[in-house]
Amino acid sequence: MTRYFKSPDSDQVEEVDAFQVLAILFLGAIYLLFAGLWRHLLIWGLAIGVGLLAGPPWAAIPIAVLPIIHCFLIRKIVADEYLKKGWAEVPDPKLALKEATPRPPTAL
């Protein structure tokens, strides 16, 4: 289910949908970097670093498991980040944009 978030400072509306799931599955840490999810990027790097220090057979576990785990969690993670930044969740972006635009005064 797609969720929409509206910026309190502007009329910008962002959606959280299946794009994030596909991006984390195929791009992994690169998506986390460009999305600005620094905490999760750090966790990702630490897990892969520990796997590489443990040796090649053990490195396969975080490399294979991290994208799969994040696929199930990324939509909630991104939505929580928007809410922490003060964005408001809106049910329909078209209605949110209509409410934000000022109406011209009516002439009598």
Long-range contacts (C-beta under 8 A, 24 or more apart in sequence): 3-75, 3-79, 3-89, 4-89, 4-90, 4-91, 4-92, 4-93, 4-96, 5-79, 5-82, 5-83, 5-87, 5-88, 5-89, 5-90, 6-87, 6-88, 6-89, 6-90, 6-93, 6-96, 6-100, 7-87, 8-86, 8-87, 8-88, 11-97, 11-100, 11-101, 13-90, 13-93, 13-96, 13-97, 14-82, 14-87, 15-93, 16-75, 16-78, 16-79, 16-82, 17-75, 20-74, 20-75, 20-78, 21-71, 21-74, 21-75, 23-74, 24-67, 24-70, 24-71, 24-74, 25-67, 25-68, 25-71, 28-66, 28-67, 28-70, 35-78, 36-81, 37-77, 37-78, 37-81, 40-70, 40-77, 44-70
